[in-house]
Amino acid sequence: MALFTSRKQKKDIKVSFNNGLLYVESDGKSQAFPLDFYPKLLNATEEEQADWELTGNGIRWNKLDVDILL
């Protein structure tokens, strides 16, 4: 299971992918998103999944053109 942490952002965010789910941990809260809703993320390489940034209202994968609102 890959685990990625945003070092660029002030907020401590952890993003991981496991068993067809995207897990986002922030401020002691954990959310799970089914990757079936985000086929671009489901079919992405680990490198593409790791290339994300925190935005004002969620997470963005620029190369994949995917946004998840938190």
N, C-alpha and C positions, 0 to 999 in steps of 0.2 A: 504494500500500500504506500503510495507516494504521499508525502506531506509537504506542503509549501506554506511558508510564512512570509507575509509582507514585511520587508525590511524598509521599504521606501515610505511607508505610511506611519503616522503616529499611532494609529489604532492597531492593536495586536489582533490580527486576523489569521486564522489557520484554515486552509482549504485542503480537502483530501477527497479522493475518489475510491470507492470500494463497493463491490457487489451491486453495480448499477445505480449507485447513489452518489450524489455530491454532498459532502458534509462541510458546513461552514461553522466555525467556532469563533465567537466574538463576545467579549465582555462577560465571560462565564456562561454564555448561552450557546446552545448547539442547535443547528437547523439541518435538516436533510431534504434534498431535492431529488426526485427521481430523474435519472438521466434520460428516460424515455421522453420526457418533456423537452429535452435539449439534445436532439440527435447530433448536432455538430460537436458538442462536448463528449457525447457517448463514443463517437467515432474518431475523436481526436487522439493524437499521439500524446505521450506523457509530456513531451516538450511543449506542445501546444496547450495542454491543460495547465501547465505551470506558468504560462505567459499571461498573467492576469494583473489587473490593477484595481485598487479600491477607488470608487467614485463617490460623489456626494450622497448617493442614495443606493449604492450597491456595489457589485463586482462586474467588471467588464473584461472580456477576452477580445481584444482589438482584432487580431488576425482571424478569429473565428466569427466575429460580428455577433457576439452573444452577450447579453446583459441579464443579470439576476438582481432584482431589487430586494434589499434587506430591510 
